[in-house]
Amino acid sequence: MSESQPSSEPHHPRHDHRPGVGRTGERYARDHLVRLGYEVLAERARTRWGEIDLVVYDGRTIVFCEVKSRVARGSAAPWASLHARKRRQVRRLAAAWLSETTDRPTGREIRFDAIGVLVDPTGRLVRLDHIEAAF
């Protein structure tokens, strides 16, 4: 049996940082909503149609939050990917979550918020924009 020798060629794996940036942004968004007094009902809630970033409740309204996170570079805008198709998908996800989740408060209203998060390359918060009733 021979041992394999390490390659002398440098190995530079490509790493996709988007999931980490997304989770960091979701954490900042969650913390922001908690500071505002919301109760977090679900984070990254899975439905048969996909995943909802955050579901929160203020005692009256169940709020479905779509969080868009980007690393701040020049004019990076988190809202660019919140197009009509994505808004329809979030509504479908919300309907599925409401029908599939029995242990939830019965809010008198539902609302769809958008939260845009910009972080620096080290993950520190640069800016957070919260748009209530965004769609």
Secondary structure, 3 states (H helix, E strand, C coil): CCCCCCCCCCCCCCCCCHHHHHHHHHHHHHHHHHHCCCEEEEEEEEECCEEEEEEEECCCEEEEEEEEEEECCCCCCHHHHCCHHHHHHHHHHHHHHHHHCCCCCCCCEEEEEEEEEEECCCCCEEEEEEECCCC
